[in-house]
Amino acid sequence: MWLELQIFGFQALWSPYFMIYILMIGLIYFLITGPFRHKLGGTSPPSFLQKISFYSALFLLYIVKGSPIDLMTHITLTAHMIQMGVYLFIFPILIIKGIPKWIWKKIIYKPVINAIVHLLTKPVISLLLFNALFSFYHVPAIFNFSKSVPIAHTSISIILLVAAFIMLLPIVPPIKELDKISSLLKIVYILVGSVLITPACAIIIFADVPLYDAYTQNGAWLQALSLCVPNNVLQNISSNLSGPEMFTTMTTLVDQQLGGITMKIMQEIIFGTIYTTIFFKWFNKKEIRKIDPLPNNAQK
């Protein structure tokens, strides 16, 4: 498959402009948390783990949005779902963990932003907002529209990412001001989130016909490819392209089913990891409270 993808050219495969964008974000993070930290009212520099988390997030963002994986998302729905799993679940968590607390406080304490964040991170609102947007995005008409109009594709991607951050903040709070619900409620929150995303995945998995024109119809597929392949390159090779099936041995329907399964499994693994972390923290605190303090004469 790799040799076949070479026909799309270096720019489509490796997105050099997006790489520059990622490097600029990394440089800005370095300057804000390093040399310019004191000028911006910062306190301590980010820890080693915070730096690893932030730069790992940028690396993963480039992998799923700038490497050949991004091109593959316009060829197979499975690749698209892998991209969405990383982009909407792993990337936001790493960014949240990677930004120092003093930056979060400067952002959250802004009056307007504080009011918006306070409202949107209410558990019911944040869960319904993300899952509704995620489900609507995978309605065939909306999905096909997104794949055919560059501005719509970019706008929808950004909106979904913002919704993902809002959904994750209550269970991965970077500062105490955002840690508004108990550990037990966080566990319930995660379980409800897992349930709410299931219908969208189930429809994709159990559909007995291909749902998305972007992966089935030649014209719609070529239009989707134009999101990452330069027009001059696409025009030169379009006569040699018979459809997505020339790059994969899977049928469109099997690819669609595998894509839905992949998204659900990725979501369950990520949420399961967060669930386990929260549960053991809660359990350990509970056990510590059960331990009776030593009597005064025993402490002497």
Number of C-alpha atoms within 10 A of each C-alpha: 9 8 7 9 15 12 15 19 13 14 17 24 20 20 19 14 11 16 19 11 12 18 16 12 14 15 12 13 16 17 12 16 22 14 11 13 17 13 8 13 10 17 13 12 18 18 12 9 11 18 21 14 20 22 21 16 23 18 18 18 21 20 17 22 22 23 21 21 19 23 26 20 21 23 26 24 24 22 22 21 21 19 21 23 20 22 21 22 19 18 23 24 24 20 20 22 19 23 19 21 19 19 16 15 16 12 12 19 13 11 9 10 12 13 12 12 16 14 12 17 22 17 21 12 13 23 25 17 18 25 23 15 15 20 16 14 19 18 15 16 13 15 19 22 17 22 25 20 14 16 12 15 17 13 12 18 17 12 13 20 19 14 23 25 21 22 29 22 23 22 26 18 16 20 15 9 12 19 15 17 14 13 18 12 14 21 21 13 20 20 15 14 20 18 11 17 20 16 13 20 20 14 16 23 20 13 12 12 12 17 20 23 18 26 27 19 13 16 13 18 22 24 21 26 23 22 21 22 21 14 12 9 15 21 13 11 11 12 8 10 13 12 17 22 15 12 17 13 11 14 13 21 21 16 21 26 22 20 22 23 19 21 23 20 14 18 22 17 11 15 20 16 12 16 20 12 13 19 16 12 12 15 13 12 11 11 10 9 9 9 8 7 9 8 8 7 6 7 7 5
